[in-house]
Amino acid sequence: MYRKFFVTVLLLGAVTEPRLVPYHEGLTVAGAVAGAYGTLKGAYLSHIAVVRGALA
């Protein structure tokens, strides 16, 4: 049986709607932020942390 796994990216911080964004090949940080409906006013756009793997 073939199982299709869905990979998501968790967007937290100064984004309009913190959420899981579906990953697809070619997804950029800007695209992921757009998937969370953009940034909040006053967000530090030059301070971004990318974490790979589990957060726990």
MIVEX-75654 format. One record per residue: x, z, y of N, C-alpha, C in turn; residue in three letters; residue number from 1. Coordinates in nm, 2 decimals, padded with zeros to 4 digits. Layout:
N
+--------+--------+--------+--------+--------+--------+--------+--------+--------+------+-----+
:   n.px :   n.pz :   n.py :  ca.px :  ca.pz :  ca.py :   c.px :   c.pz :   c.py : rest :  nr :
+--------+--------+--------+--------+--------+--------+--------+--------+--------+------+-----+
:      X :      Z :      Y :      X :      Z :      Y :      X :      Z :      Y :  ala : NUM :
...
+--------+--------+--------+--------+--------+--------+--------+--------+--------+------+-----+
***
This chain:
56
+--------+--------+--------+--------+--------+--------+--------+--------+--------+------+-----+
:   n.px :   n.pz :   n.py :  ca.px :  ca.pz :  ca.py :   c.px :   c.pz :   c.py : rest :  nr :
+--------+--------+--------+--------+--------+--------+--------+--------+--------+------+-----+
:  00.08 :  00.00 : -00.12 :  00.00 :  00.00 :  00.00 :  00.09 :  00.00 :  00.12 :  met :   1 :
:  00.06 : -00.09 :  00.22 :  00.14 : -00.10 :  00.34 :  00.08 : -00.01 :  00.44 :  tyr :   2 :
:  00.16 :  00.07 :  00.51 :  00.11 :  00.16 :  00.61 :  00.18 :  00.12 :  00.74 :  arg :   3 :
:  00.10 :  00.10 :  00.84 :  00.15 :  00.07 :  00.98 :  00.16 :  00.19 :  01.06 :  lys :   4 :
:  00.29 :  00.22 :  01.10 :  00.31 :  00.34 :  01.18 :  00.30 :  00.30 :  01.33 :  phe :   5 :
:  00.24 :  00.39 :  01.41 :  00.23 :  00.37 :  01.55 :  00.33 :  00.47 :  01.62 :  phe :   6 :
:  00.42 :  00.41 :  01.69 :  00.51 :  00.49 :  01.77 :  00.47 :  00.51 :  01.91 :  val :   7 :
:  00.48 :  00.63 :  01.96 :  00.43 :  00.65 :  02.10 :  00.55 :  00.71 :  02.18 :  thr :   8 :
:  00.54 :  00.71 :  02.31 :  00.63 :  00.77 :  02.40 :  00.55 :  00.87 :  02.48 :  val :   9 :
:  00.60 :  00.99 :  02.49 :  00.54 :  01.10 :  02.56 :  00.59 :  01.10 :  02.70 :  leu :  10 :
:  00.50 :  01.08 :  02.80 :  00.53 :  01.09 :  02.94 :  00.49 :  01.22 :  03.00 :  leu :  11 :
:  00.58 :  01.30 :  03.05 :  00.55 :  01.42 :  03.11 :  00.61 :  01.43 :  03.25 :  leu :  12 :
:  00.57 :  01.52 :  03.33 :  00.63 :  01.53 :  03.46 :  00.54 :  01.48 :  03.57 :  gly :  13 :
:  00.60 :  01.42 :  03.68 :  00.53 :  01.38 :  03.80 :  00.47 :  01.24 :  03.78 :  ala :  14 :
:  00.39 :  01.23 :  03.67 :  00.31 :  01.10 :  03.65 :  00.16 :  01.13 :  03.68 :  val :  15 :
:  00.09 :  01.03 :  03.71 : -00.05 :  01.05 :  03.75 : -00.13 :  01.11 :  03.63 :  thr :  16 :
: -00.11 :  01.06 :  03.51 : -00.18 :  01.11 :  03.39 : -00.08 :  01.13 :  03.28 :  glu :  17 :
: -00.02 :  01.25 :  03.26 :  00.07 :  01.27 :  03.15 :  00.00 :  01.24 :  03.02 :  pro :  18 :
:  00.06 :  01.16 :  02.93 :  00.00 :  01.11 :  02.81 :  00.09 :  01.05 :  02.72 :  arg :  19 :
:  00.04 :  01.02 :  02.60 :  00.12 :  00.93 :  02.50 :  00.09 :  00.79 :  02.53 :  leu :  20 :
:  00.20 :  00.71 :  02.54 :  00.19 :  00.57 :  02.57 :  00.24 :  00.49 :  02.45 :  val :  21 :
:  00.16 :  00.40 :  02.39 :  00.20 :  00.33 :  02.28 :  00.33 :  00.25 :  02.30 :  pro :  22 :
:  00.43 :  00.26 :  02.21 :  00.55 :  00.19 :  02.22 :  00.54 :  00.05 :  02.16 :  tyr :  23 :
:  00.60 : -00.05 :  02.23 :  00.61 : -00.18 :  02.18 :  00.75 : -00.23 :  02.21 :  his :  24 :
:  00.79 : -00.33 :  02.14 :  00.93 : -00.39 :  02.16 :  00.93 : -00.44 :  02.30 :  glu :  25 :
:  01.04 : -00.40 :  02.37 :  01.06 : -00.45 :  02.51 :  01.00 : -00.35 :  02.61 :  gly :  26 :
:  00.94 : -00.24 :  02.57 :  00.89 : -00.15 :  02.67 :  01.00 : -00.09 :  02.75 :  leu :  27 :
:  00.98 : -00.09 :  02.88 :  01.08 : -00.03 :  02.97 :  01.03 :  00.11 :  03.02 :  thr :  28 :
:  01.12 :  00.18 :  03.09 :  01.08 :  00.31 :  03.15 :  00.97 :  00.28 :  03.25 :  val :  29 :
:  00.99 :  00.18 :  03.33 :  00.89 :  00.14 :  03.43 :  00.76 :  00.11 :  03.37 :  ala :  30 :
:  00.76 :  00.04 :  03.26 :  00.64 :  00.00 :  03.19 :  00.57 :  00.13 :  03.13 :  gly :  31 :
:  00.65 :  00.22 :  03.08 :  00.59 :  00.35 :  03.02 :  00.53 :  00.43 :  03.13 :  ala :  32 :
:  00.60 :  00.44 :  03.25 :  00.54 :  00.51 :  03.36 :  00.41 :  00.44 :  03.41 :  val :  33 :
:  00.41 :  00.31 :  03.41 :  00.29 :  00.24 :  03.45 :  00.17 :  00.27 :  03.35 :  ala :  34 :
:  00.21 :  00.29 :  03.22 :  00.11 :  00.33 :  03.12 :  00.05 :  00.46 :  03.14 :  gly :  35 :
:  00.12 :  00.55 :  03.22 :  00.07 :  00.68 :  03.26 :  00.01 :  00.67 :  03.40 :  ala :  36 :
: -00.02 :  00.55 :  03.45 : -00.09 :  00.53 :  03.58 :  00.00 :  00.56 :  03.70 :  tyr :  37 :
:  00.13 :  00.54 :  03.68 :  00.22 :  00.56 :  03.79 :  00.27 :  00.70 :  03.82 :  gly :  38 :
:  00.34 :  00.72 :  03.93 :  00.39 :  00.85 :  03.96 :  00.31 :  00.92 :  04.07 :  thr :  39 :
:  00.33 :  01.05 :  04.08 :  00.27 :  01.12 :  04.19 :  00.34 :  01.10 :  04.32 :  leu :  40 :
:  00.28 :  01.12 :  04.43 :  00.34 :  01.11 :  04.56 :  00.45 :  01.22 :  04.56 :  lys :  41 :
:  00.57 :  01.18 :  04.61 :  00.68 :  01.28 :  04.62 :  00.76 :  01.30 :  04.49 :  gly :  42 :
:  00.73 :  01.22 :  04.39 :  00.81 :  01.23 :  04.27 :  00.95 :  01.18 :  04.29 :  ala :  43 :
:  01.05 :  01.25 :  04.23 :  01.19 :  01.21 :  04.24 :  01.22 :  01.09 :  04.14 :  tyr :  44 :
:  01.21 :  00.97 :  04.19 :  01.22 :  00.86 :  04.10 :  01.36 :  00.84 :  04.04 :  leu :  45 :
:  01.46 :  00.90 :  04.10 :  01.60 :  00.88 :  04.06 :  01.63 :  00.99 :  03.95 :  ser :  46 :
:  01.54 :  01.08 :  03.92 :  01.56 :  01.19 :  03.83 :  01.47 :  01.18 :  03.71 :  his :  47 :
:  01.52 :  01.10 :  03.61 :  01.44 :  01.08 :  03.49 :  01.52 :  01.12 :  03.37 :  ile :  48 :
:  01.46 :  01.19 :  03.28 :  01.53 :  01.23 :  03.15 :  01.46 :  01.16 :  03.04 :  ala :  49 :
:  01.55 :  01.10 :  02.95 :  01.50 :  01.03 :  02.83 :  01.55 :  01.12 :  02.71 :  val :  50 :
:  01.45 :  01.16 :  02.63 :  01.48 :  01.24 :  02.51 :  01.44 :  01.16 :  02.39 :  val :  51 :
:  01.53 :  01.15 :  02.30 :  01.50 :  01.08 :  02.17 :  01.49 :  01.18 :  02.06 :  arg :  52 :
:  01.39 :  01.16 :  01.98 :  01.36 :  01.25 :  01.87 :  01.26 :  01.36 :  01.90 :  gly :  53 :
:  01.26 :  01.46 :  01.82 :  01.15 :  01.56 :  01.84 :  01.19 :  01.65 :  01.96 :  ala :  54 :
:  01.09 :  01.71 :  02.02 :  01.11 :  01.80 :  02.13 :  01.12 :  01.94 :  02.08 :  leu :  55 :
:  01.08 :  01.97 :  01.96 :  01.08 :  02.11 :  01.91 :  01.20 :  02.13 :  01.82 :  ala :  56 :
+--------+--------+--------+--------+--------+--------+--------+--------+--------+------+-----+
***
